[in-house]
Amino acid sequence: MMDSRSYAFFKAYGNHCMAYTGLEPGMSHFILDDVGYIAHSHYKHWLWARKGLELVVADPVCAPENYHKLVSQFVKKYPHVLFVQVSRAFANVLHEMGYQVNEFGYETDIPVQDFSLTGKHRAKLRQWQNKCCREGVIIKEASFSDYPHPEEINALSKEWLKNKKGEGLGILFRPLRLKDERDVRYFMAFKEDKLVGFAIFDPIYANGKIIAYYHNLDRISASAPHGTSASIILAAIATFKEEAVEYVSLGMSPLKLHRAQTWELPGFNRFTRQAFWYAYEKLNFIYPFQGNASHKKKFNGEMKPVYISGTNGMNISSVLLLLKAIGML
């Protein structure tokens, strides 16, 4: 949970959806005054990373024209770095600096102001929403502190996590906290007055103002009607639409690569790309890659490629090192 100093720091610099993650406890910050910062996590392993490694998730928090300057100073101090889930704009800068870059998946953004459930592309969403309405699901926005039974929230989260894979993957996800966090929004689903699901949305800032929200996580009971998760997101979108919010980010679909390679930059590691394809197709027992991508596709949002890059190249050993560092191996 952010203290007042961190919150002021975040609003001053924050301009993308992963900045909240960058202020998690345990993260370090490389700061250039009046320029911005890079949030990073140190990882060291007696076999996998004897010299230590800095993990950086998402772009540096600065103006794009300062990417090169900030990264140049950062790698002077930390020569062994993996950049994960970065944008095309930042990936271009890393490529120009001589670092190998590979496509890593894509993020899905939902433009809010012109969002509509009409048309065949969002037919499944309509079906899910109608099903939940028929079965008496009621969705409300409420803070955790206002909810009279916090033990139900914790119990629901534990129930959901029992049968899920790939949760709590190090710095890629913010963990659930049973306390209100500043500017974070909470939407809860009830059936017959019983909590059957909830979703949490982190703020996305630009120039010190909230312009969008990031769907950070959800928890859905096994007893909830199918489609409850999507219905909660739809309820949040409807609320945000009234507030002139620009978009909702549904986050990353890891390893869902574009087949035509139109998102790749020159010089990408072909073996690593093939390994990503294999993992997406064959290793869903480690993480639900296909289910993640399929769910987000139903929203028919804007797909933005994300990338991975390393100062020591983008070979398969770098990928294995990343997976080890975030707890997938």
Secondary structure as GFF3:
##gff-version 3
##sequence-region A 1 329
A	DSSP	alpha_helix	4	13	.	.	.	ID=ss1
A	DSSP	three_ten_helix	21	23	.	.	.	ID=ss2
A	DSSP	beta_strand	28	32	.	.	.	ID=ss3
A	DSSP	beta_strand	36	45	.	.	.	ID=ss4
A	DSSP	beta_strand	49	57	.	.	.	ID=ss5
A	DSSP	beta_strand	61	62	.	.	.	ID=ss6
A	DSSP	three_ten_helix	64	66	.	.	.	ID=ss7
A	DSSP	alpha_helix	67	77	.	.	.	ID=ss8
A	DSSP	beta_strand	81	86	.	.	.	ID=ss9
A	DSSP	alpha_helix	88	96	.	.	.	ID=ss10
A	DSSP	beta_strand	101	111	.	.	.	ID=ss11
A	DSSP	three_ten_helix	120	122	.	.	.	ID=ss12
A	DSSP	alpha_helix	123	134	.	.	.	ID=ss13
A	DSSP	beta_strand	137	141	.	.	.	ID=ss14
A	DSSP	three_ten_helix	144	146	.	.	.	ID=ss15
A	DSSP	alpha_helix	150	162	.	.	.	ID=ss16
A	DSSP	three_ten_helix	170	172	.	.	.	ID=ss17
A	DSSP	beta_strand	185	191	.	.	.	ID=ss18
A	DSSP	beta_strand	194	206	.	.	.	ID=ss19
A	DSSP	beta_strand	209	220	.	.	.	ID=ss20
A	DSSP	alpha_helix	228	242	.	.	.	ID=ss21
A	DSSP	beta_strand	247	254	.	.	.	ID=ss22
A	DSSP	alpha_helix	270	282	.	.	.	ID=ss23
A	DSSP	alpha_helix	289	297	.	.	.	ID=ss24
A	DSSP	beta_strand	302	310	.	.	.	ID=ss25
A	DSSP	alpha_helix	316	325	.	.	.	ID=ss26
###
